[in-house]
Amino acid sequence: MKYHDSIAQAEQKMHAAIKQLQLWHIAATPINYAVSYEYLNQQTKTLNAAIEKQLASGKKLDNFFLEEIYRQYVLGQSAFRGELIDDLDDVLDDLQSNSEQSSLCTKRLVTQLDESIASLKSIDKREIINAIKQIRQTTQKFKLQQEKLAEQLLVSQKSTQALRSELDDVKKEIYFDALTGLYNRKAMAKHLDLWLSADPNKHVAAIVISIDQFSQMNESLGPMISDVLLTKIAKKVSSYVGESGLPVRSAGDEFLILLPDVKRVIAGEVAEKMRQSIEKLRFISSKSGTRLPQMTLSIGVSDYNVATTANDIINQTRALINDKTNIHTNHVNIAKD
Ligand SMILES: Nc1nc2c(ncn2[C@@H]2O[C@H](COP(=O)(O)OP(=O)(O)OP(=O)(O)O)[C@@H](O)[C@H]2O)c(=O)[nH]1
C-alpha cells in the first residue's frame, strides 16, 4: 500500500471507498476500487479534479471513465514504472561503458601496431623480433578484452530483450483499452501528432460509432454480458478497416475509427457496412442459449485536417449522432460540406 496508514485507518478507508463506489453506482472492480481509494485519500489533486469535473458536468462516472483515470493518475505513479526506468538506465549505462571500452581497446591496438610496424622496417634483427613479440602480446590482449566485452554484450542483450517485453506491456497499458483491445485516446492523439509531423496537409476521415441504448442493455443483461457484447462489436467494426484505420475506444459505449487519406464519402460507405453488419448479427447467450436483444449502431462520419485535436474530432463527429434533425437510432449521419 502506498500510504502509511494504520490497519484501522486502512480498513476505514477501504469501507469508505466501497461506499463511494456504491454512491457512484459503479461495481467494485479492483480498478474502480483503486480510483475510489485514491479519491478519498485526496493526495492526487489532479485525480480529484478530473472526477469533480465529470460529476459537475452532470455526466455519469462509469467503468470506462474510471479506467482512464486509473491509467492517467494511479498507474502513472506506480513504482513499477520507476523500476523499469532504473533498469533501462542500467542497461544503457552498461552498453555505453562496453562501447567506450571497446573503442579504447581498438585505439590502443592501432597505436601499438603503428609503433611496431616502424620497428619492423628496422635492419636490426633483434628489434624486429621484439616488435613481432609486442604485436603478438598486444593482439592477444586485444582478443581477451574483446571476448570479455562480447560476454558483457550478451548479458546486456538479454536484459534488453527482457526490458523490451516489459516495455511492450507498459505500452499496452498506456495506449490500449484493456477491455476491447482497441487504442485509447492517448494513442489517438499520438497518431495525430505523428501524421501531422509527416504531412501538415494530411486529412483523416473519422467514424464515431455509438451503441444504441447500451445503458438499458447493461441494466437488463448485467455488466458481464454487456462487456462481451461491447467487445464483439468493437472487434466487428474494427475488422472493416483492418490495418488501414486506427480503431479507438473513445467512450464507454463508443468507438471511433480514424482513416487517414480517406474521403468522407468513402468513410460513409464503410460506416454503412458496419451499421448493417451489426444490425444483422444475432447474439445468443452461451449460458442460457436464449437470443439476446438486437444491437444497433448510430454513426457519425466526417473528415478533418490532422492538426485537429483528438477531443475536437471526437466531439464534432459525435455531435452528428446527436443531431436532433436526424433519426435517433440505427443510422449513419455524414457531415455536410
Ligand atoms: N458493460 C459496460 N458498460 C459500460 C462500460 N463503460 C460504460 N458503460 C455503460 O455504457 C452506458 C452508456 O450510456 P449512454 O451514454 O447513456 O448511452 P446509451 O444508453 O447507449 O444511450 P444512447 O447512446 O442515447 O442510445 C452506461 O450505462 C455506462 O454505464 C463498460 O466498460 N462496460
The ligand as an SDF file (V2000), in Angstrom:
LIG
                    3D

 32 34  0  0  0  0  0  0  0  0999 V2000
  -20.7280   -3.1900  -19.6990 N   0  0  0  0  0  0  0  0  0  0  0  0
  -20.0990   -1.9990  -19.7110 C   0  0  0  0  0  0  0  0  0  0  0  0
  -20.8210   -0.8630  -19.7270 N   0  0  0  0  0  0  0  0  0  0  0  0
  -20.1700    0.3050  -19.7640 C   0  0  0  0  0  0  0  0  0  0  0  0
  -18.7770    0.4060  -19.7550 C   0  0  0  0  0  0  0  0  0  0  0  0
  -18.4240    1.7080  -19.7890 N   0  0  0  0  0  0  0  0  0  0  0  0
  -19.5690    2.3980  -19.8140 C   0  0  0  0  0  0  0  0  0  0  0  0
  -20.6480    1.5640  -19.7950 N   0  0  0  0  0  0  0  0  0  0  0  0
  -22.0740    1.8850  -19.8040 C   0  0  0  0  0  0  0  0  0  0  0  0
  -22.4500    2.3770  -21.0860 O   0  0  0  0  0  0  0  0  0  0  0  0
  -23.6640    3.1300  -20.9210 C   0  0  0  0  0  0  0  0  0  0  0  0
  -23.5960    4.3480  -21.7980 C   0  0  0  0  0  0  0  0  0  0  0  0
  -24.7610    5.0760  -21.5890 O   0  0  0  0  0  0  0  0  0  0  0  0
  -25.2380    6.2620  -22.5210 P   0  0  0  0  0  0  0  0  0  0  0  0
  -24.0790    7.1490  -22.7980 O   0  0  0  0  0  0  0  0  0  0  0  0
  -26.4690    6.8570  -21.9040 O   0  0  0  0  0  0  0  0  0  0  0  0
  -25.5860    5.5570  -23.8850 O   0  0  0  0  0  0  0  0  0  0  0  0
  -26.9020    4.7950  -24.3660 P   0  0  0  0  0  0  0  0  0  0  0  0
  -27.6600    4.1450  -23.2720 O   0  0  0  0  0  0  0  0  0  0  0  0
  -26.4250    3.8800  -25.4510 O   0  0  0  0  0  0  0  0  0  0  0  0
  -27.7680    5.9370  -24.9450 O   0  0  0  0  0  0  0  0  0  0  0  0
  -27.8410    6.3510  -26.4930 P   0  0  0  0  0  0  0  0  0  0  0  0
  -26.3990    6.4150  -26.9400 O   0  0  0  0  0  0  0  0  0  0  0  0
  -28.5140    7.6980  -26.4940 O   0  0  0  0  0  0  0  0  0  0  0  0
  -28.6040    5.2930  -27.2280 O   0  0  0  0  0  0  0  0  0  0  0  0
  -23.7990    3.4300  -19.4280 C   0  0  0  0  0  0  0  0  0  0  0  0
  -24.8150    2.6190  -18.9010 O   0  0  0  0  0  0  0  0  0  0  0  0
  -22.4370    3.0070  -18.8450 C   0  0  0  0  0  0  0  0  0  0  0  0
  -22.5590    2.5140  -17.5340 O   0  0  0  0  0  0  0  0  0  0  0  0
  -18.0270   -0.8170  -19.7160 C   0  0  0  0  0  0  0  0  0  0  0  0
  -16.7850   -0.8340  -19.7340 O   0  0  0  0  0  0  0  0  0  0  0  0
  -18.7350   -1.9810  -19.7020 N   0  0  0  0  0  0  0  0  0  0  0  0
  1  2  1  0
  2  3  2  0
  2 32  1  0
  3  4  1  0
  4  5  2  0
  4  8  1  0
  5  6  1  0
  5 30  1  0
  6  7  2  0
  7  8  1  0
  8  9  1  0
  9 10  1  0
  9 28  1  0
 10 11  1  0
 11 12  1  0
 11 26  1  0
 12 13  1  0
 13 14  1  0
 14 15  2  0
 14 16  1  0
 14 17  1  0
 17 18  1  0
 18 19  2  0
 18 20  1  0
 18 21  1  0
 21 22  1  0
 22 23  2  0
 22 24  1  0
 22 25  1  0
 26 27  1  0
 26 28  1  0
 28 29  1  0
 30 31  2  0
 30 32  1  0
M  END
$$$$
